[in-house]
């Protein structure tokens, strides 16, 4: 078993980290204040191959694996977890289209998706269907002119900002087997959006409800087969959970690095903060959390790349462990900064706010525990 990254993987990580440090980090606070990410950023990330990280090269993607993707998103999140997470959600959608759509749908959508000229939002959650996603009520009725969608999606990153929406909707009866997946282009008749959500973190991302009022969608925008949409959504979430864990890890690592630098300079009682043994022990504990989280995350990604039978369980465990550890590390970093950690100028409070939601989305950490427990009981 080799725990080292290959030369190519290290180069991918370094490229993403360097781009983030140069192009994202200096602007992160301004983008948060403006409440949006400039569209001009995306083509530059696409030039690095980050628009379709694990989309096949035949359709414009980079053809990389899930482990490679965690490296990209961890590195970018060191600059801004909000920007990195938005890109990771776009990539989750791209991966679902690449894996499950027909060649005709892939040829029509994926080149623009991979070029990041077509940004895609993931639309599963509804006001009355969060953790119980299979209870979704957005309905798509098929007619001669395509599908007509009626319903509302909630907490959608990129709502009103993205160019297309990957929507899980009910084409059949109750339960997961009645759910299908369709692509809804921005500008479709009957598509509208709620007001901008005023969030604790991820404030650079525009988040709104996505509303369908007899919204007409062409039949050829169906992804895969009718009735398979829920399984597609859950499969997409395996990789999505790894990416959300990776972005949490990157944010926590940035907070930790900043804390190490701060403690080497800040003095109290005539000594540097990092001279106090009690504080050294806290640094050691945080380092252990970060390194163990990183190893576990990469093991889960390795299992997903190999198609191991227990990959879904490991993705859930990694999401649970890494996001909990990352938030704890970031919160401790704020504490070690004292009052300065509470100020926006130092950047730590933003990371704490951004990372809190990683314990909630792509399946709450309570649902991750449920997935793990069920797999153990069933086995």
C-alpha positions as CSV (number, residue, x, y, z in Angstrom):
1,X,0.0,0.0,0.0
2,X,1.5,3.3,-1.1
3,X,0.3,6.4,0.7
4,X,2.3,8.8,-1.4
5,X,0.8,10.9,-4.2
6,X,2.1,10.3,-7.7
7,X,4.1,13.1,-9.3
8,X,1.1,13.9,-11.5
9,X,-1.2,14.1,-8.4
10,X,1.3,16.3,-6.6
11,X,1.4,18.6,-9.7
12,X,-2.4,18.8,-9.8
13,X,-2.5,19.8,-6.1
14,X,0.2,22.3,-6.5
15,X,-1.4,23.9,-9.6
16,X,-4.7,24.2,-7.8
17,X,-3.1,25.6,-4.7
18,X,-1.0,28.1,-6.6
19,X,-4.0,29.3,-8.7
20,X,-6.1,29.7,-5.6
21,X,-3.4,31.7,-3.7
22,X,-2.9,34.0,-6.6
23,X,-6.4,34.5,-8.1
24,X,-8.9,33.6,-5.4
25,X,-7.5,34.3,-1.9
26,X,-6.8,38.0,-2.5
27,X,-10.5,38.5,-3.7
28,X,-12.3,36.2,-1.3
29,X,-13.5,38.8,1.2
30,X,-14.6,41.2,-1.6
31,X,-16.6,38.4,-3.3
32,X,-18.2,37.6,0.0
33,X,-19.1,41.2,0.5
34,X,-20.5,41.4,-3.0
35,X,-22.4,38.2,-2.6
36,X,-21.3,36.7,-5.9
37,X,-18.4,35.1,-7.7
38,X,-17.4,37.0,-10.9
39,X,-18.1,34.9,-14.1
40,X,-14.7,35.8,-15.4
41,X,-13.1,33.4,-12.9
42,X,-14.6,30.2,-14.4
43,X,-13.0,30.2,-17.8
44,X,-9.6,30.5,-16.1
45,X,-10.3,27.5,-13.9
46,X,-11.6,25.6,-17.0
47,X,-8.2,26.2,-18.7
48,X,-6.7,24.2,-15.8
49,X,-9.1,21.3,-16.5
50,X,-11.3,21.9,-13.4
51,X,-14.6,22.3,-15.2
52,X,-15.1,18.6,-15.7
53,X,-12.5,16.9,-13.4
54,X,-13.9,13.4,-13.8
55,X,-15.7,13.8,-17.0
56,X,-14.4,11.7,-19.8
57,X,-11.9,13.3,-22.2
58,X,-14.2,12.4,-25.2
59,X,-16.6,15.1,-24.0
60,X,-14.1,17.8,-22.9
61,X,-13.3,16.6,-19.4
62,X,-10.1,15.9,-17.7
63,X,-10.8,12.2,-17.2
64,X,-9.3,12.2,-13.7
65,X,-10.4,10.1,-10.7
66,X,-12.2,10.9,-7.4
67,X,-8.9,11.0,-5.5
68,X,-7.6,13.5,-8.0
69,X,-10.7,15.6,-7.5
70,X,-10.2,15.7,-3.7
71,X,-6.8,17.1,-4.3
72,X,-8.2,19.9,-6.5
73,X,-10.9,20.9,-4.1
74,X,-8.8,20.7,-1.0
75,X,-6.2,22.9,-2.6
76,X,-8.7,25.5,-4.0
77,X,-10.4,25.6,-0.6
78,X,-7.2,26.8,1.0
79,X,-8.0,30.0,-0.8
80,X,-11.8,30.1,-0.3
81,X,-14.0,27.2,0.8
82,X,-17.1,28.9,-0.7
83,X,-15.6,29.2,-4.2
84,X,-14.1,25.7,-4.1
85,X,-17.4,24.2,-2.9
86,X,-19.4,25.8,-5.7
87,X,-17.1,24.4,-8.3
88,X,-17.3,21.0,-6.6
89,X,-21.1,21.0,-6.9
90,X,-20.8,21.9,-10.6
91,X,-18.4,18.9,-11.0
92,X,-20.8,16.6,-9.2
93,X,-23.5,17.5,-11.8
94,X,-21.0,17.1,-14.6
95,X,-20.1,13.7,-13.4
96,X,-23.7,12.6,-13.2
97,X,-24.3,13.7,-16.8
98,X,-21.2,12.0,-18.0
99,X,-22.0,8.7,-16.2
100,X,-25.7,8.4,-16.8
101,X,-26.8,10.5,-19.8
102,X,-27.1,9.3,-23.4
103,X,-24.2,10.2,-25.8
104,X,-26.5,12.7,-27.5
105,X,-27.2,14.5,-24.2
106,X,-23.5,14.4,-23.2
107,X,-22.4,15.8,-26.6
108,X,-24.9,18.6,-26.3
109,X,-24.2,19.6,-22.7
110,X,-20.8,18.5,-21.5
111,X,-18.5,20.6,-23.7
112,X,-19.9,23.8,-22.3
113,X,-20.1,22.4,-18.8
114,X,-16.4,21.4,-18.9
115,X,-15.5,24.8,-20.4
116,X,-17.4,26.4,-17.4
117,X,-19.4,28.5,-19.9
118,X,-22.4,26.4,-18.7
119,X,-22.5,26.3,-14.9
120,X,-24.8,23.6,-13.4
121,X,-26.6,23.6,-10.1
122,X,-27.8,20.4,-8.3
123,X,-31.5,20.5,-7.4
124,X,-32.6,17.7,-5.0
125,X,-33.6,19.4,-1.7
126,X,-37.0,20.8,-1.3
127,X,-38.7,22.9,1.5
128,X,-40.4,19.7,2.7
129,X,-37.8,17.1,1.6
130,X,-34.3,17.5,3.0
131,X,-32.8,14.5,4.7
132,X,-35.8,12.5,3.4
133,X,-34.9,13.3,-0.2
134,X,-37.1,10.4,-1.6
135,X,-40.2,12.3,-0.4
136,X,-39.6,15.1,-2.9
137,X,-42.8,16.5,-4.5
138,X,-41.6,18.4,-7.6
139,X,-43.5,16.7,-10.4
140,X,-42.7,16.3,-14.1
141,X,-45.7,15.3,-16.3
142,X,-44.7,14.0,-19.7
143,X,-46.6,15.2,-22.8
144,X,-46.1,15.4,-26.5
145,X,-44.0,18.5,-26.1
146,X,-41.8,17.2,-23.3
147,X,-42.0,17.4,-19.5
148,X,-43.9,20.0,-17.5
149,X,-42.4,20.6,-14.1
150,X,-44.2,22.0,-11.1
151,X,-42.6,22.4,-7.6
152,X,-39.9,24.1,-5.6
153,X,-36.3,23.3,-4.8
154,X,-34.6,24.9,-1.7
155,X,-31.1,25.9,-0.7
156,X,-29.8,25.7,-4.3
157,X,-26.2,26.9,-4.7
158,X,-26.2,28.9,-7.9
159,X,-30.0,29.5,-8.0
160,X,-30.5,32.4,-10.4
161,X,-26.8,32.4,-11.2
162,X,-26.2,29.1,-13.0
163,X,-26.9,28.3,-16.6
164,X,-28.6,25.0,-16.1
165,X,-30.2,23.0,-13.3
166,X,-29.9,19.3,-12.8
167,X,-33.3,18.5,-11.3
168,X,-34.6,15.4,-9.5
169,X,-38.3,15.3,-10.1
170,X,-41.2,12.9,-9.7
171,X,-42.3,11.3,-13.0
172,X,-43.9,8.2,-11.4
173,X,-45.4,7.1,-8.1
174,X,-44.3,7.7,-4.5
175,X,-40.9,6.6,-3.3
176,X,-37.4,6.6,-4.9
177,X,-38.4,4.6,-7.9
178,X,-40.7,7.3,-9.1
179,X,-37.9,9.9,-9.4
180,X,-36.2,11.0,-12.6
181,X,-33.5,13.5,-13.5
182,X,-33.8,16.2,-16.1
183,X,-31.6,19.2,-17.2
184,X,-33.5,22.5,-17.1
185,X,-31.8,25.4,-19.0
186,X,-31.8,28.8,-17.4
187,X,-34.4,31.0,-19.2
188,X,-36.9,28.2,-19.6
189,X,-40.5,29.4,-19.5
190,X,-42.0,28.8,-16.0
191,X,-38.5,28.8,-14.3
192,X,-38.1,31.4,-11.6
193,X,-36.2,32.0,-8.4
194,X,-36.8,33.1,-4.8
195,X,-35.0,35.9,-3.0
196,X,-31.3,35.7,-2.2
197,X,-30.8,33.7,1.0
198,X,-28.9,35.6,3.7
199,X,-26.6,32.9,4.9
200,X,-24.1,32.4,7.8
201,X,-21.3,31.3,5.4
202,X,-20.7,30.5,1.8
203,X,-21.8,34.1,1.2
204,X,-20.0,34.4,-2.1
205,X,-22.3,31.8,-3.5
206,X,-25.8,33.0,-4.6
207,X,-28.3,30.7,-3.0
208,X,-32.0,30.8,-3.8
209,X,-35.1,28.6,-4.1
210,X,-35.6,27.3,-7.7
211,X,-39.2,27.4,-8.7
212,X,-41.0,25.5,-11.5
213,X,-44.5,26.7,-12.6
214,X,-45.6,24.5,-15.5
215,X,-42.0,24.7,-16.7
216,X,-41.5,23.0,-20.0
217,X,-38.4,20.9,-20.5
218,X,-37.6,19.1,-23.7
219,X,-37.9,15.3,-23.5
220,X,-34.3,14.9,-24.8
221,X,-33.1,16.6,-21.6
222,X,-33.9,13.5,-19.6
223,X,-30.7,12.1,-18.0
224,X,-30.6,8.3,-18.4
225,X,-33.9,6.4,-17.8
226,X,-37.1,7.5,-16.1
227,X,-37.4,6.2,-12.6
228,X,-33.6,6.0,-12.1
229,X,-33.1,9.6,-11.0
230,X,-32.9,8.9,-7.2
231,X,-30.2,6.3,-7.7
232,X,-28.3,8.7,-9.9
233,X,-28.6,11.4,-7.3
234,X,-27.4,9.1,-4.5
235,X,-24.5,7.9,-6.7
236,X,-23.6,11.5,-7.4
237,X,-23.6,12.3,-3.7
238,X,-20.9,9.7,-3.0
239,X,-18.4,11.8,-4.9
240,X,-20.1,15.0,-3.7
241,X,-19.5,14.0,-0.1
242,X,-15.8,13.5,-0.8
243,X,-15.6,16.9,-2.4
244,X,-17.4,18.6,0.5
245,X,-15.0,16.9,2.9
246,X,-12.1,18.0,0.8
247,X,-13.1,21.6,0.8
248,X,-13.6,21.5,4.5
249,X,-10.2,20.1,4.9
250,X,-8.6,22.8,2.8
251,X,-10.3,25.5,4.7
252,X,-9.2,24.0,8.0
253,X,-5.6,23.6,6.8
254,X,-5.6,27.3,5.8
255,X,-6.8,28.3,9.2
256,X,-4.2,26.1,10.9
257,X,-1.4,27.5,8.8
258,X,-2.4,31.0,9.6
259,X,-2.6,30.1,13.3
260,X,0.9,28.7,13.3
261,X,2.2,31.9,11.8
262,X,0.2,34.1,14.2
263,X,1.4,32.1,17.3
264,X,5.1,32.4,16.2
265,X,4.7,36.2,16.2
266,X,2.2,37.0,18.9
267,X,3.7,37.5,22.4
268,X,2.0,37.3,25.8
269,X,3.6,37.4,29.3
270,X,6.9,38.0,27.7
271,X,6.9,34.9,25.5
272,X,5.7,33.8,22.1
273,X,2.4,32.0,22.1
274,X,4.0,28.9,20.6
275,X,6.4,28.7,23.5
276,X,3.6,27.7,25.9
277,X,3.4,23.9,26.2
278,X,-0.4,23.9,26.8
279,X,-0.8,25.7,23.4
280,X,1.8,23.4,21.8
281,X,-0.4,20.4,22.8
282,X,-3.4,22.0,21.1
283,X,-1.4,22.5,17.9
284,X,-0.3,18.8,18.1
285,X,-3.9,17.6,18.5
286,X,-5.1,19.7,15.5
287,X,-2.3,18.4,13.4
288,X,-3.3,14.8,14.2
289,X,-6.9,15.6,13.3
290,X,-5.9,17.1,10.0
291,X,-3.6,14.4,8.9
292,X,-5.9,11.5,10.0
293,X,-8.8,13.2,8.2
294,X,-6.7,13.6,5.0
295,X,-5.7,9.9,5.0
296,X,-9.2,8.7,5.6
297,X,-10.6,11.0,2.9
298,X,-8.1,9.7,0.4
299,X,-8.8,6.1,1.3
300,X,-12.5,6.6,0.7
301,X,-11.8,8.3,-2.6
302,X,-9.5,5.4,-3.5
303,X,-12.4,3.0,-2.8
304,X,-14.8,4.9,-4.9
305,X,-12.3,5.0,-7.8
306,X,-11.9,1.2,-7.5
307,X,-15.7,0.6,-7.3
308,X,-15.3,-1.2,-4.0
309,X,-18.6,-2.6,-2.5
310,X,-18.2,-0.6,0.7
311,X,-17.3,2.7,-1.1
312,X,-20.6,4.4,-0.3
313,X,-20.1,3.6,3.4
314,X,-16.6,5.0,3.4
315,X,-17.7,8.1,1.6
316,X,-20.3,8.7,4.3
317,X,-17.7,8.0,7.0
318,X,-15.2,10.3,5.4
319,X,-17.7,13.1,5.1
320,X,-18.7,12.7,8.7
321,X,-15.2,12.5,10.1
322,X,-13.5,15.1,8.0
323,X,-16.2,17.8,8.2
324,X,-16.5,17.4,12.0
325,X,-12.7,17.5,12.4
326,X,-12.3,20.5,10.0
327,X,-14.9,22.6,11.8
328,X,-13.3,21.8,15.2
329,X,-9.9,22.7,14.0
330,X,-11.1,26.0,12.4
331,X,-13.0,26.9,15.6
332,X,-9.9,26.2,17.8
333,X,-7.8,28.3,15.4
334,X,-10.2,31.2,16.0
335,X,-9.8,30.7,19.8
336,X,-6.1,30.7,19.5
337,X,-6.2,34.1,17.7
338,X,-8.1,35.5,20.7
339,X,-10.0,38.7,19.8
340,X,-8.2,39.0,16.5
341,X,-9.8,35.7,15.3
342,X,-13.2,37.4,15.6
343,X,-12.1,40.2,13.2
344,X,-12.6,39.8,9.4
345,X,-9.2,41.1,8.7
346,X,-7.5,37.9,9.9
347,X,-9.7,35.6,7.8
348,X,-10.3,33.0,10.4
349,X,-13.9,33.9,11.2
350,X,-14.9,33.5,7.6
351,X,-13.5,30.0,7.5
352,X,-15.4,29.1,10.6
353,X,-18.6,30.4,9.1
354,X,-18.0,28.7,5.8
355,X,-17.2,25.3,7.2
356,X,-20.2,25.0,9.5
357,X,-22.5,24.2,6.6
358,X,-20.2,21.3,5.5
359,X,-21.7,19.3,8.4
360,X,-25.2,19.8,7.0
361,X,-25.2,19.6,3.2
362,X,-24.7,16.6,0.9
363,X,-26.5,14.7,3.6
364,X,-26.3,15.9,7.3
365,X,-23.7,14.2,9.5
366,X,-26.6,12.6,11.3
367,X,-27.7,10.9,8.0
368,X,-24.0,9.9,7.5
369,X,-24.2,8.0,10.8
370,X,-27.4,6.4,9.7
371,X,-25.9,5.2,6.4
372,X,-22.9,3.7,8.3
373,X,-25.1,2.1,10.9
374,X,-27.4,0.6,8.4
375,X,-24.5,-0.9,6.4
376,X,-23.2,-2.5,9.6
377,X,-26.6,-3.9,10.7
378,X,-27.4,-5.2,7.1
379,X,-24.0,-6.9,6.9
